[in-house]
Amino acid sequence: MYKVTKRIMEGKPITPAQNSSNLSTSSESDEQVLQIWGGQPLKGHVKISGAKNSALVLMAGSLLCPDDCRLRNVPGLADVARMRQILAAVGVKLQQNGDVLDINASNLIDAQAPYELVSQLRASFFIIGPLLARLGFAKVPLPGGCAIGARPVELHVRGLQALGAEVHIDHGTVHAYVKGPNRRLKGAKIYLDYPSVGATETLMMAATLAEGETVIENAAQEPEVADLANFCRAMGANIQGAGTNTIVISGVPRLHAVDYSIIPDRIEAGTFLVAGAITHSEISLSPVIPDHLTAVIAKLKTIGATIIAESPDILRIVPGQTHSATDIETLPYPGFPTDMQAQFMALLTLSNGDSLIKETVFENRLRHVAELNRMGADIRVKGNVAIVRGVARLSGAPVVATDLRASAALVLAGLAADGVTTISSLHHLDRGYEQLEVKLQKLGANLRRVKEGTEPMIAEAPVNPVRSGLNC
Ligand code: UD1
């Protein structure tokens, strides 16, 4: 699209690993590298964290509510820590205890979220919708581009204008305000030129407190959009159709307190399924919502893996003896997710035959190709298409993470490669994967996070069991 431009769950015990105070800061992450000794088979069960993209937008959505909001299953991620800072900057009181986040937005102040933070976290721009709905005005810096593309916000802006907001952009900041005595937005019919996740979420939040009915057509159908709608409904909003391409919102004057648990992260779950496949290991994961992983599971089955639903929220991957090539085109949900493209590319580098991967959602999301090629992959890029020719083996190498999902792809490649892979620029990884190396270590992977420049220890040269059975 780069052309246009409740579940209420029981609280869980708090473990130190879940406490976000353990998070590395961005500069710490950049002084560290991940060393991976490839070739270890994985085994066991992995716990999937709450969904990053839900957590971020639900935190923004809590601005709609003047009472206490409790979010459960909040992942300990650098992006979530940044979002906490953004909310604090506009007067929100927050308290995090393990994976439980208490938010009180009763006293919002007329302040602007700092550009340094908004520029590092595009999702923070989404606060414009709820701020405008609550206060009748909002000013949020334009997020700017990021590692994977330009990422404009004109769909958000046009939609807010349709809801009656005056919007102007001055010195890199979007100023939005509603005229009139009660400063309330007015329901409208909005057609999105593209089913943008962020625009759908911004407008749904804004419409929640508007006067009258809003219909969003060609809305994004991602599970995180439905999770946001469920969260808003749990606060008293009237929203129908979220998760389909038409969402109808009847505005209400006020929302109330809520205690809500975030859905499991389908992208983290998909990444672990690929970890099982690429290392030819049987592993299980939970909690997951298998319906959210339909496209990913279908592709894994196509290449020869078996996915077993052991219970409604536990999946087990049984890898194939060998995996075959397949073609992938990234699309809005329920199509194949762009957020799983890099991880699948890593897997297909070791599959039999040629695969074609077309990235249609973001314009600059193939930067991991050069890094995978450094590890012995055979990938050529033409425009937004990557042609992946399966090779017999990958070899560990120093590589640089270029964005969040690219870093996951390099970790996966490193798990399957011969020798040591050293990944730098870890701040990308820490944005979106909670305790990834700890979870992988528990599955038996051989990896550690160390200060940059630390020599890899000489590991006993293991026979690479991961490779046996591949197309050598
Ligand atoms: C969200 C997810 C991100 C995921 C993406 C697509 C969050 C925090 N992030 O990002 O992980 O990869 O959905 O599934 O939820 N666009 C425009 N104009 C707009 C808005 C978007 O041209 O006003 C373009 C973008 O540049 C991009 C495409 O639409 O090329 C998709 O973007 P969008 O669906 O909005 O993604 P995000 O909400 O930013």
Boltz pocket constraint, residues with backbone or C-beta under 6 A from the ligand:
constraints:
  - pocket:
      binder: B
      contacts: [[A, 1], [A, 2], [A, 3], [A, 4], [A, 5], [A, 52], [A, 53], [A, 56], [A, 122], [A, 123], [A, 149], [A, 150], [A, 151], [A, 152], [A, 153], [A, 154], [A, 155], [A, 156], [A, 194], [A, 195], [A, 196], [A, 197], [A, 198], [A, 199], [A, 220], [A, 224], [A, 332], [A, 338], [A, 339], [A, 360], [A, 361], [A, 362], [A, 363]]
      max_distance: 6.0
